[in-house]
Amino acid sequence: MLDFFASNRSKNETPKATASASVQSLSGSQLSDSGPRSEQEQPENIESGKKKGLFSRLIARPFTRRRMIILGGLIFLIFAILVLVITLPIVLTRAHKHKDPGDVYKLYPTKHEDPSYRIVENKPVYAIHNFPDPGLLNHNGTWYAYGTNPHKHDPQSIHIPVATSTDFVNWTLHEGYDAMPTLGNWEMAVNHWAPDVIERDDGKFVLYYSGQTNNFNKHHCIGAAVSNGTDPLGPFTPLNESLACPHEYGGAIDPSPFRDADGKFYVVYKGDGNSVGSGGWCGNSIKPLRPVPLILQELESDGITKVGEPEIILNINDTDGPLIEAPNIIRQDDGTYYLFFSSHCFTSLGYNVKYAHAKSVKGPYTRVDRPLLQTEDFGLKAPGGATLSHDGTKIVFHANCDGYRCMYAAGVDIRSSNHTIIMAALEIVGTVSSNSTNTTTTSIPDSTQ
């Protein structure tokens, strides 16, 4: 009996030992590769996963929808940052490049200037209301001034108004009179600027002016008109074609005739580059600035037939703001030529009257530092558009006056020893004789008038 129980207990214990051995064998081999991790192994694997970068985890297979969306968003963000890094400096550079600095000007310091500017007798006299860009002619003792039309953009406006004086101090505007009542085929009925007149050998007169074209985007070009008789008042009949219209400069304005000592005729005018500029003051204060040269054209003795090609005699520089304009030439007995012109925009207080000198009508011209006239001189504001008498003793110009540009008259004194010009008192002597065929003229503000 006892042997029976002992035998059974022995049989029951043997399978347990075999099963235990089998489990140990699996845990040491197969479970190490595919079975659950031990508690000591799991932290190490988690730490290893953390060491992998976000991008590495995102591109790890399998590519789930969530991973693909996140990855696409990251790629777009990186691309956007690259585009911003590349384009932002370019945009900022262009924004700075095209920023309008305004018509920045400096007034010439008055501390050590010529005392003539502080003499009351030298103060210019007010002559005519609303009479910009006066041209000047003396004929048989009477002074004639020709001005820009009084009402811009108005087809009913007088084209060429005229005023006269016998003493250069007291001026009479010929109310309602139009020196050029008809128009050429090339021009519109509005905005006639800066007229000027010269006498020919046959006793007739030629009027030069800036006219608005009807076939060049309303830009201005230089027109010419011949008097019907021998009266400086006209009427003048215009040519059916413009005299000068350089498209590369946006047209031309501000013609002024000149007869040299050898009898040759010329007309000097401004290439109207600011009319096609990048914007800002007078259309040309935003860089890059367009060229606005002063151009000289020789003419036959009839004053209307061109000889040769036009020549540039002066260019803009850093002291001129957006433009130069309103050229006028005279010649002194010593053979020195003086070129007068205005700089800066006519709507700014920087507008002025400058001058340069040369030994040839074609230059080169040497500028003089001190403008002949500038804002604050004698209480004037924005003086410009000047024309001198052929002998260089008298000047007419316009300056701001209660919302208009009015004509002023004054005396000047040219100092040949150092080629400087100062203001002087007007000598009232009744009539003053001068050779009208040598008279030069003209001036006008920029084409944004």
The 8 nearest C-alpha neighbors of each residue, nearest first, counted from 0:
[[1, 3, 2, 4, 5, 6, 7, 8],
 [0, 2, 3, 4, 5, 6, 7, 8],
 [1, 3, 5, 0, 4, 6, 7, 8],
 [4, 2, 0, 6, 1, 5, 7, 8],
 [5, 3, 7, 6, 1, 2, 8, 0],
 [6, 4, 2, 8, 3, 7, 1, 9],
 [5, 7, 3, 9, 4, 8, 2, 10],
 [6, 8, 4, 10, 9, 5, 11, 3],
 [9, 7, 11, 5, 10, 6, 4, 12],
 [8, 10, 6, 7, 12, 11, 5, 13],
 [11, 9, 7, 8, 13, 12, 6, 14],
 [10, 12, 8, 9, 13, 7, 14, 15],
 [13, 11, 9, 15, 10, 14, 8, 16],
 [12, 14, 16, 15, 10, 11, 17, 9],
 [13, 15, 17, 16, 12, 18, 11, 10],
 [16, 14, 18, 17, 12, 13, 19, 11],
 [15, 17, 19, 14, 13, 18, 20, 12],
 [16, 18, 14, 20, 15, 19, 21, 13],
 [19, 17, 21, 15, 20, 16, 14, 22],
 [20, 18, 16, 22, 21, 17, 15, 23],
 [19, 21, 17, 23, 18, 22, 24, 16],
 [20, 22, 18, 24, 19, 23, 17, 25],
 [23, 21, 19, 25, 24, 20, 26, 18],
 [24, 22, 20, 26, 21, 25, 19, 27],
 [23, 25, 21, 22, 27, 26, 20, 28],
 [26, 24, 22, 28, 29, 27, 23, 30],
 [27, 25, 30, 23, 24, 28, 22, 29],
 [26, 28, 24, 25, 23, 31, 30, 29],
 [27, 29, 25, 31, 26, 30, 24, 32],
 [30, 28, 25, 31, 32, 26, 33, 27],
 [29, 31, 34, 26, 33, 32, 28, 25],
 [30, 32, 29, 28, 34, 33, 27, 26],
 [33, 31, 30, 29, 34, 28, 35, 36],
 [34, 32, 30, 31, 29, 35, 36, 28],
 [33, 35, 30, 32, 31, 36, 29, 26],
 [36, 34, 37, 33, 30, 31, 32, 38],
 [37, 35, 40, 41, 38, 34, 31, 39],
 [36, 38, 40, 39, 41, 35, 31, 34],
 [39, 37, 40, 41, 36, 42, 35, 43],
 [38, 40, 37, 41, 42, 43, 36, 44],
 [39, 41, 37, 43, 38, 42, 36, 44],
 [40, 42, 44, 43, 38, 39, 36, 45],
 [43, 41, 45, 44, 40, 46, 39, 38],
 [42, 44, 46, 41, 40, 45, 47, 39],
 [45, 43, 47, 41, 46, 42, 48, 40],
 [46, 44, 48, 42, 47, 43, 41, 49],
 [45, 47, 43, 49, 44, 48, 42, 50],
 [46, 48, 44, 50, 45, 49, 43, 51],
 [49, 47, 45, 50, 46, 51, 44, 52],
 [50, 48, 46, 51, 47, 45, 52, 44],
 [49, 51, 47, 48, 52, 46, 45, 53],
 [50, 52, 49, 48, 55, 56, 53, 47],
 [53, 51, 55, 54, 56, 50, 49, 57],
 [52, 54, 56, 55, 57, 51, 58, 49],
 [53, 55, 57, 56, 52, 58, 70, 51],
 [56, 54, 52, 58, 57, 53, 59, 51],
 [55, 57, 59, 53, 54, 58, 52, 51],
 [56, 58, 54, 55, 59, 66, 53, 70],
 [57, 59, 55, 56, 54, 60, 62, 66],
 [60, 58, 56, 57, 55, 61, 62, 54],
 [61, 59, 62, 58, 63, 57, 56, 66],
 [60, 62, 63, 59, 58, 66, 57, 64],
 [63, 61, 60, 66, 67, 64, 59, 58],
 [62, 64, 66, 65, 61, 67, 60, 68],
 [65, 63, 67, 66, 68, 62, 69, 61],
 [64, 66, 68, 63, 67, 69, 62, 70],
 [67, 65, 63, 69, 64, 68, 57, 70],
 [66, 68, 70, 64, 65, 69, 71, 63],
 [69, 67, 71, 65, 70, 66, 72, 64],
 [68, 70, 72, 66, 71, 67, 73, 65],
 [69, 71, 67, 73, 72, 68, 66, 74],
 [72, 70, 74, 68, 73, 69, 67, 75],
 [71, 73, 69, 75, 70, 74, 76, 68],
 [74, 72, 76, 70, 75, 71, 77, 69],
 [73, 75, 71, 77, 76, 72, 78, 70],
 [76, 74, 78, 72, 73, 77, 79, 71],
 [77, 75, 73, 79, 78, 74, 72, 80],
 [76, 78, 74, 80, 75, 79, 73, 81],
 [79, 77, 75, 81, 76, 80, 74, 82],
 [80, 78, 76, 82, 81, 77, 75, 83],
 [79, 81, 83, 77, 78, 82, 84, 76],
 [82, 80, 84, 78, 83, 79, 85, 77],
 [83, 81, 79, 85, 80, 84, 86, 78],
 [84, 82, 80, 86, 81, 85, 87, 79],
 [83, 85, 81, 82, 87, 86, 80, 88],
 [86, 84, 82, 83, 87, 81, 88, 89],
 [87, 85, 89, 83, 88, 84, 82, 90],
 [86, 88, 90, 89, 83, 84, 85, 91],
 [89, 87, 91, 90, 86, 92, 85, 84],
 [88, 90, 92, 86, 87, 91, 93, 85],
 [91, 89, 87, 93, 92, 88, 94, 86],
 [90, 92, 94, 88, 93, 89, 87, 95],
 [93, 91, 89, 95, 90, 94, 96, 88],
 [94, 92, 96, 90, 95, 91, 97, 89],
 [95, 93, 91, 97, 96, 92, 98, 90],
 [94, 96, 98, 92, 93, 97, 91, 90],
 [95, 97, 93, 94, 98, 92, 286, 285],
 [98, 96, 94, 95, 285, 286, 93, 99],
 [99, 97, 95, 96, 94, 100, 285, 286],
 [98, 100, 285, 101, 279, 97, 284, 286],
 [101, 99, 98, 102, 103, 284, 285, 279],
 [102, 100, 99, 103, 280, 284, 279, 285],
 [101, 103, 320, 280, 104, 284, 100, 343],
 [102, 104, 101, 320, 100, 105, 349, 343],
 [105, 103, 349, 102, 106, 320, 318, 343],
 [106, 104, 107, 103, 349, 318, 108, 348],
 [105, 107, 108, 104, 373, 374, 349, 375],
 [106, 108, 369, 109, 105, 370, 373, 368],
 [109, 107, 110, 106, 112, 111, 105, 369],
 [108, 110, 112, 111, 107, 113, 106, 116],
 [111, 109, 108, 112, 113, 107, 114, 116],
 [112, 110, 109, 113, 108, 114, 107, 116],
 [113, 111, 109, 110, 114, 108, 116, 369],
 [112, 114, 115, 116, 111, 421, 109, 117],
 [115, 113, 116, 117, 112, 118, 111, 421],
 [114, 116, 118, 117, 113, 422, 421, 121],
 [117, 115, 114, 118, 113, 422, 376, 377],
 [116, 118, 115, 114, 119, 377, 121, 113],
 [119, 117, 115, 120, 121, 116, 114, 122],
 [118, 120, 121, 122, 117, 377, 116, 424],
 [119, 121, 424, 122, 118, 423, 425, 123],
 [122, 120, 424, 423, 119, 118, 422, 123],
 [121, 123, 119, 120, 377, 124, 409, 424],
 [124, 122, 409, 408, 407, 121, 125, 410],
 [125, 123, 408, 407, 126, 409, 122, 168],
 [124, 126, 407, 406, 127, 408, 123, 405],
 [125, 127, 407, 406, 170, 124, 408, 169],
 [128, 126, 406, 405, 130, 125, 129, 170],
 [127, 129, 405, 130, 406, 126, 404, 403],
 [130, 128, 405, 404, 403, 131, 149, 127],
 [129, 131, 405, 406, 146, 128, 127, 404],
 [132, 130, 397, 404, 147, 146, 133, 405],
 [133, 131, 443, 384, 442, 193, 146, 147],
 [132, 134, 146, 145, 131, 144, 441, 396],
 [133, 135, 441, 195, 440, 145, 144, 386],
 [134, 136, 144, 440, 143, 386, 133, 195],
 [137, 135, 143, 438, 142, 435, 138, 196],
 [136, 138, 142, 435, 141, 433, 143, 140],
 [139, 137, 435, 141, 140, 136, 142, 433],
 [140, 138, 141, 432, 137, 433, 435, 434],
 [139, 141, 432, 430, 431, 138, 137, 165],
 [142, 140, 165, 138, 137, 139, 164, 143],
 [141, 143, 137, 164, 163, 136, 165, 138],
 [142, 144, 163, 136, 135, 162, 137, 141],
 [143, 145, 135, 162, 134, 161, 133, 163],
 [146, 144, 161, 134, 133, 194, 160, 195],
 [147, 145, 133, 130, 160, 132, 131, 193],
 [146, 148, 192, 193, 131, 132, 191, 149],
 [147, 149, 158, 191, 159, 150, 157, 192],
 [148, 150, 147, 129, 151, 130, 156, 157],
 [151, 149, 156, 148, 153, 152, 190, 157],
 [150, 152, 190, 153, 149, 189, 148, 156],
 [151, 153, 189, 190, 154, 150, 156, 188],
 [152, 154, 151, 155, 156, 189, 150, 190],
 [155, 153, 189, 188, 156, 152, 187, 190],
 [156, 154, 153, 157, 188, 189, 150, 158],
 [157, 155, 153, 154, 150, 158, 148, 149],
 [156, 158, 177, 159, 148, 160, 155, 149],
 [159, 157, 148, 191, 177, 156, 179, 160],
 [158, 160, 178, 177, 148, 157, 179, 146],
 [161, 159, 177, 146, 145, 157, 176, 178],
 [162, 160, 145, 144, 173, 172, 146, 159],
 [163, 161, 172, 144, 171, 173, 143, 170],
 [164, 162, 143, 171, 142, 170, 144, 172],
 [165, 163, 170, 142, 167, 166, 141, 169],
 [164, 166, 141, 430, 167, 142, 429, 140],
 [165, 167, 429, 430, 168, 164, 427, 169],
 [168, 166, 164, 165, 169, 142, 170, 408],
 [169, 167, 166, 170, 408, 124, 126, 164],
 [168, 170, 164, 167, 166, 126, 171, 165],
 [171, 169, 164, 163, 126, 168, 162, 172],
 [172, 170, 162, 163, 173, 164, 169, 127],
 [173, 171, 162, 174, 161, 170, 163, 127],
 [172, 174, 176, 162, 161, 171, 175, 160],
 [175, 173, 176, 172, 160, 161, 162, 171],
 [174, 176, 173, 177, 157, 160, 172, 156],
 [175, 177, 174, 173, 160, 178, 161, 157],
 [178, 176, 159, 179, 157, 180, 160, 158],
 [177, 179, 234, 159, 233, 232, 235, 180],
 [180, 178, 235, 177, 234, 181, 159, 158],
 [179, 181, 177, 178, 158, 182, 234, 157],
 [182, 180, 179, 236, 183, 237, 235, 158],
 [183, 181, 237, 184, 186, 180, 188, 179],
 [182, 184, 239, 237, 185, 238, 186, 240],
 [183, 185, 239, 186, 182, 240, 238, 187],
 [184, 186, 183, 212, 240, 213, 239, 241],
 [187, 185, 212, 213, 211, 183, 184, 210],
 [186, 188, 189, 211, 213, 212, 185, 210],
 [187, 189, 154, 186, 190, 182, 158, 155],
 [190, 188, 154, 152, 187, 153, 191, 151],
 [189, 191, 151, 152, 192, 211, 148, 210],
 [192, 190, 210, 209, 148, 158, 147, 189],
 [193, 191, 147, 209, 194, 208, 190, 148],
 [192, 194, 443, 132, 147, 442, 253, 441],
 [195, 193, 208, 207, 145, 134, 192, 146],
 [196, 194, 134, 441, 440, 207, 206, 255],
 [195, 197, 206, 205, 207, 204, 136, 440],
 [196, 198, 205, 204, 436, 438, 256, 199],
 [199, 197, 204, 436, 203, 435, 202, 205],
 [200, 198, 201, 202, 203, 204, 436, 301],
 [199, 201, 202, 198, 203, 300, 436, 301],
 [200, 202, 199, 203, 198, 229, 204, 301],
 [203, 201, 200, 229, 199, 198, 204, 228],
 [202, 204, 229, 199, 201, 226, 198, 228],
 [205, 203, 198, 226, 197, 199, 225, 231],
 [204, 206, 225, 197, 196, 224, 226, 198],
 [205, 207, 196, 224, 223, 195, 225, 204],
 [208, 206, 223, 195, 194, 222, 254, 196],
 [207, 209, 194, 222, 193, 221, 254, 192],
 [210, 208, 221, 192, 252, 191, 220, 222],
 [211, 209, 191, 219, 220, 186, 222, 212],
 [210, 212, 219, 186, 187, 217, 218, 190],
 [213, 211, 186, 217, 214, 219, 218, 215],
 [212, 214, 186, 187, 217, 185, 215, 211],
 [215, 213, 212, 216, 217, 185, 186, 218],
 [216, 214, 217, 212, 218, 213, 219, 246],
 [215, 217, 218, 214, 213, 212, 219, 211],
 [218, 216, 212, 215, 211, 213, 219, 214],
 [219, 217, 216, 211, 212, 215, 250, 249],
 [220, 218, 211, 210, 250, 212, 251, 209],
 [219, 221, 251, 244, 250, 210, 209, 252],
 [222, 220, 209, 243, 242, 241, 208, 251],
 [221, 223, 241, 242, 208, 207, 209, 210],
 [222, 224, 207, 206, 237, 238, 242, 208],
 [237, 223, 225, 236, 206, 235, 205, 238],
 [226, 224, 205, 235, 236, 204, 206, 237],
 [227, 225, 235, 233, 204, 228, 234, 203],
 [226, 228, 235, 234, 225, 233, 236, 229],
 [229, 227, 226, 230, 203, 233, 234, 202],
 [228, 230, 203, 202, 231, 204, 226, 227],
 [229, 231, 232, 233, 228, 226, 203, 204],
 [232, 230, 233, 204, 229, 226, 143, 138],
 [233, 231, 230, 178, 234, 161, 143, 235],
 [234, 232, 235, 226, 231, 178, 230, 227],
 [233, 235, 178, 179, 226, 227, 232, 236],
 [236, 234, 226, 233, 179, 225, 224, 227],
 [235, 237, 224, 225, 226, 179, 181, 234],
 [224, 238, 236, 183, 223, 182, 235, 225],
 [237, 239, 240, 183, 224, 223, 236, 241],
 [238, 240, 183, 184, 185, 237, 241, 182],
 [241, 239, 238, 185, 242, 183, 184, 222],
 [240, 242, 222, 243, 221, 220, 244, 185],
 [241, 243, 222, 221, 223, 240, 244, 303],
 [244, 242, 221, 241, 220, 245, 251, 222],
 [243, 245, 220, 250, 251, 246, 221, 241],
 [246, 244, 250, 247, 248, 243, 251, 249],
 [247, 245, 249, 250, 248, 244, 215, 251],
 [246, 248, 245, 249, 250, 272, 270, 244],
 [249, 247, 272, 246, 270, 250, 271, 245],
 [248, 250, 246, 272, 271, 247, 275, 274],
 [251, 249, 244, 245, 246, 220, 271, 219],
 [250, 252, 270, 220, 271, 269, 219, 244],
 [251, 253, 209, 269, 220, 221, 254, 268],
 [252, 254, 442, 325, 268, 443, 193, 269],
 [255, 253, 268, 267, 441, 208, 207, 252],
 [254, 256, 440, 441, 267, 266, 327, 195],
 [257, 255, 266, 439, 265, 440, 197, 267],
 [256, 258, 439, 265, 264, 266, 259, 437],
 [259, 257, 264, 437, 263, 262, 265, 260],
 [258, 260, 262, 261, 263, 257, 264, 437],
 [259, 261, 262, 258, 263, 330, 437, 334],
 [262, 260, 259, 263, 258, 264, 437, 257],
 [261, 263, 259, 260, 258, 264, 300, 437],
 [264, 262, 259, 258, 261, 265, 300, 298],
 [263, 265, 258, 298, 257, 297, 300, 299],
 [266, 264, 297, 257, 298, 296, 256, 258],
 [265, 267, 256, 255, 296, 295, 257, 254],
 [268, 266, 295, 255, 294, 254, 296, 256],
 [267, 269, 254, 253, 294, 293, 252, 326],
 [268, 270, 293, 252, 251, 324, 271, 292],
 [271, 269, 251, 291, 292, 248, 272, 250],
 [270, 272, 251, 250, 249, 248, 273, 291],
 [273, 271, 248, 291, 249, 274, 289, 290],
 [272, 274, 276, 283, 275, 282, 271, 289],
 [273, 275, 272, 276, 271, 249, 446, 282],
 [276, 274, 273, 272, 249, 277, 282, 289],
 [277, 275, 283, 273, 282, 278, 289, 274],
 [278, 276, 285, 283, 282, 275, 286, 279],
 [277, 279, 282, 283, 276, 285, 284, 280],
 [280, 278, 282, 284, 285, 283, 99, 281],
 [279, 281, 282, 284, 283, 102, 101, 344],
 [280, 282, 344, 283, 447, 279, 445, 273],
 [283, 281, 278, 279, 280, 276, 273, 274],
 [282, 284, 276, 273, 321, 278, 285, 281],
 [283, 285, 321, 279, 280, 99, 101, 286],
 [286, 284, 99, 97, 283, 277, 279, 278],
 [287, 285, 288, 97, 284, 96, 277, 283],
 [286, 288, 285, 289, 277, 97, 276, 283],
 [289, 287, 286, 283, 285, 290, 284, 276],
 [288, 290, 272, 276, 273, 291, 287, 283],
 [291, 289, 272, 292, 288, 315, 248, 314],
 [290, 292, 272, 270, 271, 322, 289, 323],
 [293, 291, 314, 270, 269, 313, 290, 294],
 [292, 294, 269, 313, 268, 311, 312, 270],
 [295, 293, 311, 268, 310, 267, 312, 269],
 [294, 296, 267, 310, 309, 266, 311, 312],
 [295, 297, 309, 266, 265, 267, 298, 310],
 [296, 298, 265, 306, 264, 305, 266, 295],
 [299, 297, 305, 264, 306, 265, 304, 302],
 [298, 300, 304, 301, 302, 305, 306, 264],
 [299, 301, 302, 264, 298, 199, 263, 200],
 [302, 300, 299, 303, 304, 199, 298, 200],
 [303, 301, 300, 298, 299, 304, 264, 205],
 [302, 304, 301, 298, 305, 299, 223, 242],
 [305, 303, 299, 298, 302, 301, 306, 300],
 [304, 306, 298, 297, 299, 303, 307, 296],
 [307, 305, 298, 297, 299, 304, 308, 296],
 [308, 306, 305, 309, 297, 296, 298, 310],
 [307, 309, 310, 306, 296, 305, 297, 295],
 [308, 310, 296, 295, 294, 307, 311, 297],
 [311, 309, 295, 294, 312, 308, 296, 361],
 [310, 312, 294, 293, 313, 295, 292, 309],
 [311, 313, 294, 361, 293, 362, 310, 295],
 [314, 312, 293, 292, 311, 315, 364, 294],
 [315, 313, 292, 293, 316, 291, 312, 290],
 [314, 316, 323, 319, 322, 291, 292, 313],
 [317, 315, 318, 319, 314, 320, 322, 323],
 [318, 316, 319, 320, 315, 321, 322, 104],
 [319, 317, 316, 320, 104, 315, 105, 342],
 [320, 318, 342, 343, 317, 316, 322, 315],
 [319, 321, 343, 102, 322, 318, 103, 317],
 [322, 320, 284, 283, 343, 319, 344, 102],
 [323, 321, 343, 342, 320, 319, 291, 315],
 [322, 324, 342, 341, 315, 319, 291, 343],
 [323, 325, 341, 269, 340, 326, 342, 322],
 [442, 324, 326, 340, 253, 443, 384, 341],
 [327, 325, 340, 339, 324, 442, 268, 267],
 [326, 328, 339, 338, 440, 255, 386, 441],
 [329, 327, 338, 337, 339, 439, 257, 326],
 [328, 330, 337, 389, 336, 439, 331, 338],
 [331, 329, 336, 335, 337, 334, 332, 328],
 [330, 332, 335, 333, 334, 336, 329, 390],
 [331, 333, 334, 330, 335, 390, 260, 336],
 [334, 332, 331, 335, 415, 330, 336, 358],
 [333, 335, 332, 331, 358, 330, 336, 359],
 [336, 334, 358, 331, 333, 330, 357, 337],
 [337, 335, 330, 357, 356, 329, 358, 360],
 [336, 338, 356, 329, 328, 355, 330, 339],
 [337, 339, 328, 355, 354, 327, 356, 336],
 [340, 338, 354, 327, 326, 353, 328, 337],
 [341, 339, 326, 325, 353, 324, 352, 354],
 [340, 342, 352, 351, 324, 323, 383, 353],
 [341, 343, 323, 319, 322, 350, 351, 324],
 [344, 342, 320, 350, 319, 322, 349, 321],
 [343, 345, 346, 347, 281, 350, 280, 321],
 [344, 346, 350, 444, 347, 343, 445, 381],
 [347, 345, 344, 348, 350, 381, 281, 280],
 [348, 346, 349, 344, 345, 350, 381, 102],
 [347, 349, 381, 350, 374, 380, 346, 345],
 [348, 350, 347, 104, 343, 351, 381, 374],
 [351, 349, 381, 343, 345, 348, 342, 344],
 [350, 352, 373, 383, 382, 341, 372, 381],
 [351, 353, 341, 372, 383, 371, 340, 370],
 [354, 352, 370, 340, 371, 339, 341, 351],
 [353, 355, 339, 338, 340, 366, 367, 337],
 [354, 356, 366, 365, 338, 364, 367, 337],
 [355, 357, 337, 364, 365, 336, 338, 366],
 [358, 356, 364, 336, 362, 359, 335, 363],
 [357, 359, 335, 336, 334, 362, 360, 356],
 [360, 358, 362, 361, 357, 336, 363, 335],
 [359, 361, 362, 336, 358, 357, 259, 328],
 [360, 362, 359, 312, 363, 295, 310, 364],
 [363, 361, 364, 359, 357, 360, 312, 358],
 [362, 364, 357, 361, 365, 312, 359, 313],
 [365, 363, 357, 362, 356, 355, 366, 313],
 [366, 364, 355, 356, 357, 367, 363, 362],
 [365, 367, 355, 354, 364, 368, 356, 353],
 [366, 368, 355, 369, 354, 365, 370, 419],
 [369, 367, 370, 366, 107, 353, 354, 355],
 [368, 370, 367, 107, 371, 353, 372, 112],
 [371, 369, 353, 372, 352, 373, 368, 351],
 [370, 372, 352, 353, 369, 421, 420, 373],
 [373, 371, 352, 370, 351, 382, 376, 374],
 [372, 374, 351, 376, 382, 370, 375, 381],
 [373, 375, 380, 381, 379, 376, 348, 382],
 [376, 374, 378, 379, 377, 380, 373, 106],
 [375, 377, 378, 374, 379, 373, 372, 116],
 [378, 376, 379, 122, 375, 116, 117, 123],
 [377, 379, 375, 376, 380, 374, 122, 373],
 [380, 378, 375, 374, 377, 376, 382, 398],
 [379, 381, 374, 399, 398, 382, 348, 375],
 [380, 382, 350, 348, 374, 398, 351, 399],
 [383, 381, 398, 351, 397, 380, 373, 350],
 [384, 382, 351, 352, 385, 341, 397, 396],
 [385, 383, 442, 132, 443, 325, 396, 397],
 [384, 386, 396, 383, 395, 442, 132, 352],
 [385, 387, 440, 395, 441, 394, 134, 327],
 [388, 386, 394, 393, 391, 389, 395, 385],
 [387, 389, 393, 391, 390, 438, 394, 392],
 [388, 390, 438, 391, 329, 437, 439, 387],
 [391, 389, 388, 392, 331, 329, 330, 393],
 [390, 392, 388, 389, 393, 387, 413, 411],
 [391, 393, 411, 390, 410, 412, 388, 394],
 [394, 392, 410, 388, 411, 387, 391, 409],
 [393, 395, 387, 409, 386, 408, 410, 388],
 [394, 396, 408, 386, 407, 385, 387, 409],
 [397, 395, 385, 384, 407, 406, 383, 133],
 [396, 398, 406, 405, 131, 382, 383, 404],
 [399, 397, 382, 404, 381, 405, 380, 400],
 [398, 400, 404, 380, 403, 381, 405, 402],
 [399, 401, 403, 402, 404, 405, 398, 380],
 [402, 400, 403, 399, 404, 405, 129, 128],
 [401, 403, 400, 399, 404, 129, 405, 398],
 [404, 402, 400, 129, 401, 399, 405, 128],
 [405, 403, 399, 129, 398, 131, 400, 397],
 [404, 406, 129, 128, 130, 397, 398, 127],
 [405, 407, 397, 127, 130, 126, 396, 131],
 [406, 408, 125, 126, 124, 396, 395, 397],
 [409, 407, 395, 124, 123, 394, 126, 125],
 [410, 408, 123, 394, 393, 425, 124, 395],
 [409, 411, 393, 423, 425, 424, 392, 422],
 [412, 410, 422, 423, 392, 393, 421, 413],
 [411, 413, 421, 420, 423, 392, 422, 414],
 [414, 412, 420, 415, 419, 411, 421, 391],
 [415, 413, 419, 416, 418, 420, 417, 412],
 [414, 416, 418, 417, 413, 419, 333, 335],
 [417, 415, 414, 418, 419, 413, 333, 420],
 [416, 418, 415, 419, 414, 420, 413, 367],
 [419, 417, 415, 414, 416, 420, 413, 356],
 [418, 420, 414, 417, 413, 421, 415, 367],
 [419, 421, 413, 412, 414, 371, 411, 418],
 [422, 420, 412, 411, 423, 115, 413, 371],
 [421, 423, 411, 121, 410, 115, 412, 116],
 [424, 422, 411, 410, 121, 412, 421, 425],
 [425, 423, 121, 410, 120, 426, 409, 422],
 [426, 424, 410, 409, 427, 423, 121, 393],
 [425, 427, 428, 424, 410, 166, 167, 429],
 [428, 426, 429, 166, 425, 168, 167, 430],
 [429, 427, 430, 426, 166, 431, 425, 165],
 [428, 430, 166, 427, 165, 431, 167, 140],
 [431, 429, 140, 165, 166, 428, 432, 141],
 [430, 432, 140, 433, 429, 428, 166, 165],
 [433, 431, 140, 430, 139, 434, 137, 138],
 [432, 434, 435, 137, 431, 138, 140, 139],
 [433, 435, 436, 437, 432, 438, 137, 138],
 [434, 436, 438, 137, 138, 437, 433, 136],
 [437, 435, 198, 434, 438, 197, 199, 258],
 [438, 436, 258, 435, 434, 389, 439, 257],
 [439, 437, 389, 435, 436, 136, 197, 388],
 [440, 438, 257, 256, 389, 255, 437, 328],
 [441, 439, 134, 255, 386, 195, 135, 327],
 [440, 442, 134, 255, 195, 193, 386, 254],
 [325, 441, 443, 384, 132, 253, 193, 385],
 [444, 442, 132, 193, 384, 325, 253, 192],
 [443, 445, 345, 448, 446, 384, 324, 325],
 [446, 444, 447, 448, 281, 443, 345, 344],
 [445, 447, 448, 274, 444, 271, 219, 281],
 [446, 448, 445, 281, 274, 282, 444, 273],
 [447, 446, 445, 444, 151, 345, 281, 190]]
